[in-house]
Amino acid sequence: MPRLNARLQTEPSLEPKPPITLKALPEAKKGRSRGKQIKRHWQLYLVLLLPVLYLIIFKYIPMAGIVIAFKNYNVIQGIWGSDWVGLKYFRQFFDSPNFWLYIKNTLGISFYGLIVGFPAPILLALALNEIRNGLFKKTVQMVSYAPYFISTVIMVSIIIVNLTPNVGMISKFFEMLGMSNTNFMGIPGLFKSIYVWSDVWQFTGYGAIIYIAALSGVNPELYESAKVDGASRIQKILNIDIPSLIPVSVILLILNLGNIMKLGFEKIYLMQNPLNLSTSEVISTYVYKVGLLGSSFSFSTAIGLFNSVINLILLVSVNYIARKLSNSSLW
């Protein structure tokens, strides 16, 4: 026994040693380990370099120009040589007689589009997921995706031509019903509906791609179990499909609400005319007319900064609420 005890004391322990982690390695070894990983996967880092450079050059560096909003910008003096005026242009915008009109029009069109346009791709994806005829399903997908690839200028031209009195197809249809010709683009109360529903027609098919991809990842055993239990199609949709779409829907809803003040400029500007200006003038078109056409760069920058701050506040707030109410959020 004494010999055995002495031998056990001299031999190395047979107990497993704890694994060596990066925390236990010296800083030099950590650096060498990271360097080896970058060298091994240099193609991936090269591909990642391009979007990172794009963000730095076109997104972050131009942020220095925000200072124009607090200066009386002069082209000759430059950004840094212009006189500092503080919050002058913000107060000028807030004191504008049409300030609340622009806010009302922007929020009205945005929320209208969100209420109508957000559920539309979800409903289309759920409907396509229930179609078993492959040819018919592909045909519907192709027809619904196609409008997305129409340019904004062509889309507005289609809208105007179809709504033109005496010439447009819709006007002819109402004339066949015995109704008088109406200039739909000249009625202020119809502008929001025309804008939103044409967006729904154009973007619903493309927006459904994400939801169709999410539904394709649902475990088929869930459908088989529901079929064995005698569940109807409506019950399958309510208990399997919709719960599987909730995480994706929450993320997209957060992103949409974060851009609620960033309403598309091009389409609205092309659809504007003197008759519908009371409901079609939004912040983005006002910034264009004041900043570029009126050469008031400081004033337009102040409005754009105000717009971005409101979007940031909405994004953070909605993300916080989503994180508290569900397990899905951006961060």
C-alpha positions, 0 to 999 in steps of 0.5 A: 500500500505505501508503494501504491500511494507513493506511485499515485502521488508521483503519476499525473492526475487522471482527472479531465482538465478544463478546456482552454478557452479564449478567456484563458489565452494571453492577449497575444494568442487571442490576436493570433487566433483572430488573425488566423480566422480572418486569413482562413475566411478572407473571402467572406470578409472581402464580401462584407467590406463592400457594404461596410464601406458603402455605409461609412461613405454614404451614410455615416460621413454625410452625417457631419452635414447635419450641422447645416441645420444649425447654421445660416448656410452660405455656399461661398463660406462653406459649412464650417464658415457659415454663421451659427443660428442655433434652433432658428430654422426649427422654430421657423418650421414649427411656426409655419402656418401649414406645419400641422397640415404637413404632419397630418397629411404625412401621418394620415397617408402613412398610417392608412398605408400601414393599416391596409398594406401591412396585412395584405402580404400576410393574407396573400401568403396564407392563401398561396400556402393553401393552394395545392395546384402547382401551376395555378400557384406559380401563375398567381405568384408571377402575376402578383410579383410583376407590378413590383418591377414597374418603375414609379414614373410608369406606375403614376402614368398608369394611374393618371391615364386610367383616372383621366375623365373621358379617356381613362378606363375607370372613367369609361366604366363609371360612364357605362354605369350611367355616372358622370365623368369625374376627375378623380385625381382632382378630388382631395379626399380621394388622393390618400386612397388612390395612393395607398391602394395603388401601393397595395397592388404594386407591393403586396406580391413582393412583400408576401415572399418573406411570409411564404419563406417563413411558412415553408419552414413550418414543421410538416408534422404539425400539419399531419398532427392537425389533420389526424385531429380533424382540424379544418383549414381555418383552424390550421391557419389560426393555430399553426400558420399565424403563430409561425408568422408572428416573429417575422411580422413583428420585426417588419412592423417595427421597421415599418413604424420606424419609417412612418415619417419617411413617406415616399417622395417620388410617387406623391410628387408625381401625383400632385396637382393644384387641386389635390395639394391640400391632402397631397403635400407632405413633409418630403415634398415640402422639403424638396420645394423649400430646400432644392427649388427655394435654395434654403438648404439650412431650413430643409436640413432642419426639417429632415433632421426633425423627421429623422429624430421622430422616426428614431423615437418611434423605432426605439419605442415600438421595439421596446414595446415589442420586446416587452409584449413578445420575444421578437424585437430588433435588439 
